[in-house]
Amino acid sequence: MSELELHAKALKELGHPARLAVYKRLSKAGHAGLPVGTLQKELAIPGSTLSHHISALVSAGLVKQHREGRILHCVAQYDQFDRLLAFLCDECCKDEQG
């Protein structure tokens, strides 16, 4: 997959209101992330629906998951998001004449 396609996928996944809410909440949580159950309660998203949205964010590289015993944690991948922002801003205003 090309760089353009990877960034397009990330933007597509963030373009859904529920996924954007999940990513925004995970960003707020910091590097420790949050348990899926906490996300479900705070965002009032049914479990199966939340799983679908998290899976989409994971496939775009924006979220990683890890287990601690029986608890599944989700963590925002800031480096991937930073690369997306850099890609969007990379050529900003380059065609303007000084």
N, C-alpha and C positions, 0 to 999 in steps of 0.2 A: 504494500500500500504506500502510495506517495505521501510526502509531507502534507500536500494540499488536501488529500483525501482524509488523512488522519485528523487534521484540524476541522475539516468539514463535518466529520463524524462527531467530534467533541461539541461543536456548535449545535449540531442537530439534537444531540442528547440534552444539552443545556437549554434548548429551545422549548422544552416541555415544562409547563409551570410546576408540576410536582417534582420533576428531577432537579429543576433549578432550586426549588425550596430545600430539597435534600442536600444538594451540594452547598448551598448557602449556610445551612445549619451545621453541616460538618466542618465548614471553614471556620465558623465561629467557635467550634469545639476545640480546635487546635490539633496538635500532633497526636494526642491521645485518642482522638476520634470519639465515637459514641456507639453504644450497643444498639443493635437493630431495634430492640424493644423500646428503647428510649426514643428513637426516631419515630417509631410507629405511634407512640403515645403523644409526643409533642406535636407531630404534624397531622395527626388524626387520619392516617392512611391505612387502610386494611392491609394485613400482613402479606397476602399474595400479591396485591398491587404494589406494595412497597418493594417486595422482592424483585418484581419485574423492573421497576425503576432503578433500583440499585444495580441490578445486573447490567442494564444499559450503560450506566455510569462507569461500571467496572470495565466493560468491553471497550469504552472510549479512553480508558487509562486515567480517568479523573478520580476514581475511588479504588482503594484496596480494602480487602477484608482479611481479618485474622481471628482465630478462635482463642479464647481464654477459657478453658474448661467447656462449659455448655453455652457460653456467651459469645455471640458473633459480633465483632466490632467492625465498624466502617471508618475509614480514615481518608480524608481528602488528600489528593496527590497534588500538592502545591507546585511542584516542579513542572508537572504536565500543564497546569493552568498557566503558569508563568510563560511556558513556551508558546502556548496559544496566544496570550496577550502580546508577546514579542513578535510573533508572526503577523498579527493584525496591525501592529504599529511599525513594523520593520521599515516600510517604505513611505511612511507618512510624510507628506509634503515634499517629497523628493523632486517632483516636477515643477515646484514653484521656483520662480526666478528671484534671486536676492536683490 
